[in-house]
Amino acid sequence: MEFETIIGLEVHAQLLTKSKMYCACSADYAAAPPNTHVCPVCLGMPGVLPVINKQAIEFTIMTGLALNCAISEYTKFDRKNYPSPDLMKGYQISQYDTPVAKGGRLTIEVDGEKKKIGITRVHLEEDVAKLLHQTADGEHYSLVDVNRSGVPLMEIVGEPDLRSPEEARQYLIKLRSILQFLGVSTGNMEEGSFRCDANISIRPVGASEFYPKVEVKNMNSFKAVYLALEYEADRQRKAVAKGERLVQETRGWLDDKGKTVSQRSKEYAHDYRYFPEPDLPPLVITRAWVDQIKAKLPELPEARRDRFVSEYGMPVYDATLLTGSKDMADYFEEMLKVAGKATPPKDIGNWLLGPASGIMNARNIDTKVFRQKVSAAKFVQLLILRAQGAINDATAKSVLEEMFQTGKTALDIISQKGLGQISDTGAIEAAADQAIAANPKAVADFKAGKEQAVKFLVGQVMKITKGRANPAVVNAVLQKRLSQG
């Protein structure tokens, strides 16, 4: 029997507000000592009263508008009851039947085809505390850090319109990009500010009924989401083929083992015993307020991509990659501003998407970290020196690597290490003669009509000159020497 995969994603994004969702404690807890950003409200003490964070509501409305949602004129908060050691009150203040936004869509592109993914709802709740699991003297125990408890958490629930792990990955990349451009969340999965739970099931092709869905948790990267969904889709198919019964459950992704494991049976809405939060009044969102927020929306990824294409002549593919994150798009435009007409936009884009991204990927860092070491001005100076012929491409790449490691300018590195490009014909002729003498087979291949032999000899000359020779001059000299015999 042939099956299709059905995937729906639930994304939680911590919001970049100064204070927590229902109290005045600072929401910037990352570097703080444990249990220092706390008060009676986020500790869940008896008799305390929550107060709604207005900025969090506005950020949620902004997100809803960016996702083409309808904004509710009336919304309220509800108590979601479940026992957990990281839930200080024994319940979470969330939203059940009246979310801030609902009925939206997000367009993704996979293999050149665009697809609209439905957005069920965007609602607000509070984050939970953090459990730190420890082992000492053979004993296992857990510590509770309440700093995170009460931080505004926005949940974006997607429709089950995704049909492959790759579509799920592209959905998450696009969604994170939108949140970053809006400035409402860092979107950092590794730090936990952008978290994804995936609901996945299978059904026979052409059928309308699904097999029981499985919720997959504990995925902290786009790669992990992709691998977990790929594993789970295969596991469910194999289980059905063996005649095993699939059950609705929650499974955790074990990154080190590359598999999912059962954690518990999946809860239903009635298990949480939702009821309206008695300590918070219903919230009326006026059209005037929504219009005011809409007027202040920043340029979003797709609009910026289109502008990069029309204004700078960038290829659509390059423009899409450059606007994949706000930091990269900002870095690109800052470099353009510094460079003026000295460096074409296409060259800047190529170096950002090529060598610079290579350095970032190798170290698993983002653009923000990279540009702290290599400012736009420093990077442009490197590209200008390359364009002027002071250094060649190979040297420029190695210099960029050292710029990132040391924070020095390209000019300082080139000067201190004597990396300037050799364009002197005499010096290159001497190196060419050395390469020709050491490689008679390549010379014979050239005489036999094999043009590839010249490329090999160019490489040998570059090796002799430690990458400093001007490749164009090297090629011309070799062609002349070989033609003359």
C-alpha positions in Angstrom: 0.0 0.0 0.0 1.3 3.5 -0.9 1.2 6.1 1.9 1.5 9.9 2.0 3.0 11.8 5.0 0.9 14.4 6.8 2.7 17.0 8.9 1.5 19.9 10.9 3.9 22.1 13.0 3.4 23.9 16.3 6.0 26.6 16.8 6.7 28.4 20.0 8.7 31.6 19.8 9.9 33.6 22.8 9.1 37.3 22.3 11.6 40.1 22.6 9.8 42.0 25.3 11.7 43.7 28.2 9.5 42.2 30.8 7.7 38.9 31.3 4.1 38.1 30.1 2.2 38.7 33.4 4.7 40.5 35.7 7.4 43.2 35.6 10.4 40.8 35.9 13.1 41.1 33.2 12.6 38.7 30.3 16.4 38.8 29.5 17.3 35.9 31.7 19.9 34.1 29.5 23.1 35.2 31.3 21.5 35.7 34.7 22.3 33.5 37.8 19.5 31.0 38.5 16.4 32.3 40.2 17.3 36.0 40.1 14.7 37.2 37.6 11.7 36.2 39.8 8.9 37.6 41.8 5.8 36.3 43.6 3.8 36.3 40.3 6.2 34.2 38.2 6.9 32.0 41.2 3.2 31.2 41.4 2.7 32.3 45.0 -0.8 32.4 46.4 -2.9 35.5 46.1 -0.9 37.3 43.4 -2.5 38.8 40.3 -1.1 38.8 36.7 -1.1 41.8 34.4 -1.1 41.4 30.6 2.1 42.6 28.8 0.8 45.1 26.1 4.0 44.8 24.0 3.5 41.0 23.8 0.0 41.5 22.4 1.3 44.0 19.8 4.0 41.5 18.7 1.4 38.8 18.3 -0.8 41.1 16.2 2.2 42.0 14.1 3.0 38.3 13.5 -0.7 37.6 12.7 -0.7 40.4 10.1 2.5 39.2 8.6 1.0 35.7 8.3 -2.1 37.0 6.6 -4.3 36.1 9.6 -7.6 37.7 10.7 -7.1 39.6 14.0 -9.7 38.9 16.6 -11.7 41.8 17.9 -12.3 40.0 21.2 -9.8 37.6 22.9 -9.3 36.2 26.3 -6.9 34.1 28.3 -7.5 30.6 29.7 -6.0 28.3 32.3 -4.4 25.2 30.9 -4.1 22.7 33.7 -1.4 20.0 33.8 1.0 18.8 36.5 4.7 19.4 35.8 7.7 20.2 38.0 8.6 23.2 35.7 5.1 24.7 35.9 5.2 27.0 39.0 1.4 27.6 39.4 0.3 24.1 38.5 -1.4 25.6 35.4 -0.3 27.8 32.5 -2.1 31.0 31.4 -2.6 30.4 27.7 -5.4 30.9 25.1 -7.9 28.3 24.1 -10.9 29.2 21.9 -10.2 32.9 21.2 -6.7 33.3 20.0 -5.3 36.8 19.0 -5.0 35.7 15.3 -6.4 32.9 13.2 -6.9 31.7 9.6 -3.7 32.7 7.9 -1.2 31.3 5.4 2.5 31.1 4.7 3.9 30.4 1.2 6.9 28.2 0.9 8.9 27.1 -2.1 10.3 23.6 -2.6 12.0 22.3 -5.8 10.8 25.4 -7.6 7.2 25.0 -6.7 5.3 27.3 -4.4 2.8 26.0 -1.9 0.5 27.8 0.6 0.5 26.3 4.1 -2.5 27.2 6.3 -2.0 28.9 9.7 -4.6 27.8 12.1 -3.9 30.3 14.9 -1.4 32.5 16.6 -1.9 32.8 20.4 -0.1 33.9 23.5 1.0 32.1 26.6 3.8 32.0 29.2 6.9 29.9 29.2 7.7 27.4 31.9 10.7 27.2 34.3 13.8 25.3 33.2 14.8 21.9 34.7 18.5 21.2 35.1 19.1 17.4 35.4 22.2 16.6 37.6 24.1 13.5 38.8 26.3 13.3 41.9 27.6 10.3 43.7 25.5 8.1 41.6 22.3 9.9 42.5 20.1 11.6 39.9 18.2 14.8 40.8 16.9 17.9 39.1 17.2 21.6 39.9 14.6 24.3 38.9 15.6 27.7 37.5 12.5 29.9 37.5 14.1 32.7 35.5 12.4 31.5 32.3 9.0 31.1 33.9 6.6 33.7 32.6 8.6 34.8 29.6 6.1 35.7 26.8 5.7 32.7 24.5 3.9 33.0 21.1 2.5 29.8 19.6 2.0 29.5 15.9 -0.1 26.5 14.9 0.0 25.4 11.3 -2.5 23.3 9.4 -1.5 19.7 8.5 -0.7 20.8 4.9 3.0 19.8 4.8 3.8 16.6 2.9 7.5 16.0 3.5 10.3 16.7 5.9 11.8 19.2 3.4 8.6 21.1 3.2 8.6 21.3 7.0 12.2 22.6 7.1 11.4 25.3 4.5 8.3 26.3 6.5 10.4 26.8 9.6 13.1 28.7 7.8 10.5 31.0 6.3 8.6 31.5 9.5 11.8 32.2 11.5 12.9 34.7 8.9 9.5 36.6 9.2 9.8 36.7 13.0 13.4 38.1 12.8 12.4 40.7 10.2 9.5 41.8 12.5 11.9 42.1 15.4 9.6 40.1 17.7 11.9 37.1 18.3 15.5 36.1 17.9 14.4 32.8 16.3 17.4 31.0 17.8 16.6 27.3 18.0 19.8 26.3 19.7 19.0 28.7 22.6 15.4 27.6 22.8 13.8 30.9 21.8 12.3 29.2 18.7 11.0 25.7 19.4 9.1 23.3 17.2 6.7 20.3 18.0 5.7 18.3 15.0 2.6 16.3 14.5 3.0 13.6 11.9 0.9 10.8 10.6 0.4 8.8 7.4 -2.6 7.8 5.3 -3.1 5.7 2.2 -2.8 7.8 -0.9 -6.3 9.0 -1.9 -7.8 8.4 1.5 -9.2 11.1 3.8 -8.7 9.4 7.1 -5.3 9.6 8.9 -3.7 6.9 11.0 -3.2 8.1 14.7 -0.9 11.1 14.8 2.4 11.3 16.7 3.8 14.4 18.3 7.6 14.7 18.1 9.5 16.9 20.6 13.1 17.8 21.6 14.2 19.0 18.2 16.6 22.0 18.5 17.7 22.6 14.9 16.3 22.6 11.4 18.4 19.6 10.6 17.0 17.8 13.7 13.4 18.5 12.6 14.2 17.1 9.1 15.8 14.0 10.4 13.2 13.3 13.1 10.3 13.6 10.6 12.1 11.5 8.1 12.7 8.8 10.7 9.2 8.9 12.0 7.6 8.7 8.6 9.6 5.6 7.8 8.9 4.1 11.3 5.1 4.5 10.9 5.2 2.9 7.4 7.2 0.0 8.6 4.9 -0.5 11.6 1.8 -0.6 9.4 3.5 -3.0 7.0 4.2 -5.4 9.9 0.6 -5.2 11.1 1.4 -3.2 14.2 -1.1 -0.8 15.7 -0.1 2.9 15.7 -1.2 4.9 18.7 -1.5 8.6 19.4 1.5 9.4 21.5 4.3 11.9 22.2 7.7 10.8 21.1 11.1 12.5 21.8 13.9 12.8 19.2 17.3 11.5 20.3 19.8 13.4 18.2 22.8 11.2 19.2 21.0 8.0 18.3 19.0 9.3 15.3 15.7 8.0 16.4 12.4 8.9 18.2 11.4 7.1 21.4 8.0 7.0 23.1 7.5 9.4 26.0 3.8 9.3 26.9 0.4 9.0 25.5 -0.7 12.1 23.6 -3.1 14.4 25.6 -6.4 15.7 24.2 -7.7 19.3 24.8 -10.2 18.0 27.4 -7.2 16.6 29.4 -6.1 20.2 30.2 -9.4 21.2 31.7 -9.3 24.7 30.1 -11.4 27.4 31.6 -11.3 31.2 31.4 -8.6 32.9 33.5 -10.5 34.6 36.3 -7.7 37.0 37.1 -7.4 38.6 33.7 -10.2 40.5 31.9 -11.1 39.8 28.3 -9.2 41.9 25.8 -10.8 44.0 23.0 -8.5 44.6 20.0 -9.9 47.7 18.2 -9.6 48.2 14.4 -7.8 51.5 15.1 -5.1 49.7 17.2 -4.6 47.0 14.5 -4.3 49.7 11.7 -1.8 51.6 13.8 0.3 48.4 14.2 -0.1 47.5 10.5 1.2 50.9 9.5 4.4 50.3 11.4 5.2 46.9 10.0 8.8 46.7 8.6 9.7 45.4 5.2 9.3 41.6 5.2 11.5 38.9 3.6 9.7 38.5 0.3 9.4 42.3 -0.2 13.1 42.7 0.6 14.0 39.9 -1.8 12.1 41.5 -4.6 13.7 44.8 -3.9 17.2 43.2 -4.0 16.3 41.8 -7.4 14.9 45.1 -8.9 17.2 47.6 -7.2 20.5 45.8 -7.2 20.1 43.4 -10.1 20.6 40.3 -7.9 19.5 36.9 -9.2 16.4 35.7 -7.5 18.2 32.7 -5.9 20.9 34.9 -4.4 18.4 37.4 -3.2 16.4 34.7 -1.5 19.4 33.4 0.4 20.5 36.9 1.4 17.1 37.6 2.8 16.9 34.3 4.6 17.9 36.1 7.8 17.5 39.8 8.7 21.1 40.0 9.9 22.4 38.7 6.5 20.2 41.1 4.6 21.3 44.1 6.8 25.0 43.1 6.5 24.6 43.0 2.7 23.0 46.4 2.5 25.5 47.9 4.9 28.4 46.6 2.7 26.7 48.1 -0.4 26.5 51.5 1.4 30.2 51.4 2.4 31.3 50.2 -1.1 29.4 52.7 -3.1 30.3 52.0 -6.8 33.7 50.4 -5.9 32.3 46.8 -5.6 29.3 45.5 -7.6 26.4 44.1 -5.5 26.8 40.7 -7.2 30.4 40.4 -6.0 29.4 41.3 -2.4 26.6 38.8 -2.5 28.9 36.1 -3.9 31.4 36.6 -1.1 28.7 36.7 1.6 27.0 33.5 0.4 30.3 31.8 -0.4 33.5 32.3 1.7 31.8 34.2 4.5 29.0 31.6 4.9 31.6 28.9 4.7 33.3 30.3 7.8 30.0 30.7 9.6 28.8 27.1 8.8 32.1 25.6 9.8 31.8 27.2 13.2 28.0 27.0 13.5 27.7 30.7 14.1 25.3 33.3 12.7 25.9 36.5 10.8 25.7 38.6 13.9 28.7 36.9 15.4 30.6 37.0 12.2 30.2 40.7 11.6 31.4 41.5 15.1 34.8 40.4 13.9 34.5 41.4 10.2 32.7 44.7 10.0 31.1 45.8 6.7 34.0 48.4 6.2 36.7 45.7 6.8 35.0 43.3 4.4 34.6 45.9 1.7 38.3 46.9 2.0 39.2 43.2 1.3 37.0 43.1 -1.8 38.5 46.4 -3.1 42.1 45.1 -2.6 41.1 41.9 -4.5 39.4 44.0 -7.3 42.5 46.1 -7.6 44.7 43.1 -8.1 46.6 43.5 -4.9 45.6 39.9 -4.0 44.0 37.1 -5.9 40.9 35.1 -4.9 42.7 32.3 -3.1 44.7 34.8 -0.9 41.6 36.9 -0.3 39.8 33.8 1.1 42.6 33.0 3.5 42.8 36.6 4.5 39.1 36.7 5.3 39.6 33.6 7.5 42.3 35.4 9.4 40.3 38.6 9.6 37.6 36.6 11.4 40.0 34.9 13.7 42.0 38.0 14.7 39.7 41.0 14.0 42.5 42.6 12.0 42.0 44.5 8.7 42.9 42.9 5.4 45.6 45.6 4.7 47.3 44.8 8.0 47.3 41.0 7.4 48.5 41.4 3.8 51.3 43.8 4.8 52.5 41.8 7.9 52.5 38.5 6.0 53.7 39.8 2.6 50.7 38.3 0.8 50.5 40.9 -2.0 49.9 39.5 -5.4 52.8 39.0 -7.7 52.2 40.5 -11.1 55.8 41.0 -12.1 56.3 39.2 -15.4 59.9 38.3 -14.7 59.2 36.6 -11.4 56.2 34.7 -12.9 58.3 33.6 -15.9 60.9 32.1 -13.5 58.2 30.2 -11.7 56.7 29.1 -14.9 60.1 27.7 -16.2 60.5 25.9 -12.9 57.0 24.3 -13.3 57.6 23.3 -16.9 61.0 21.7 -16.1 59.5 19.7 -13.2 56.5 18.4 -15.2 57.5 17.0 -18.6 54.4 14.9 -18.9 52.1 17.9 -18.7 54.2 19.6 -21.4 53.9 16.5 -23.6 50.1 16.5 -22.9 49.9 20.1 -24.0 51.8 19.4 -27.2 49.3 16.5 -27.8 46.5 19.0 -27.7 45.3 18.5 -24.2 44.4 22.0 -23.0 43.7 20.7 -19.5 47.5 20.4 -19.1 47.8 24.3 -18.9 45.4 24.4 -15.9 47.6 21.8 -14.1 50.7 23.9 -14.8 48.9 27.0 -13.6 48.3 25.2 -10.3 51.9 24.3 -10.1 53.0 27.9 -10.6 50.5 29.0 -7.9 52.0 26.4 -5.6 55.6 27.7 -6.2 54.5 31.3 -5.6 52.5 30.3 -2.5 49.2 31.4 -4.2 50.5 35.0 -4.7 50.9 35.0 -8.5 48.3 36.7 -10.7 46.5 33.7 -12.3 45.8 35.7 -15.5 49.4 36.6 -16.0 50.5 33.0 -15.1 48.2 31.6 -17.8 49.5 34.0 -20.4 53.1 33.3 -19.6 52.6 29.5 -19.7 50.7 29.7 -23.0 53.6 31.7 -24.5 56.3 29.5 -23.1 54.7 26.2 -24.1 53.8 27.5 -27.6 57.5 28.5 -28.1 58.6 25.1 -27.1 
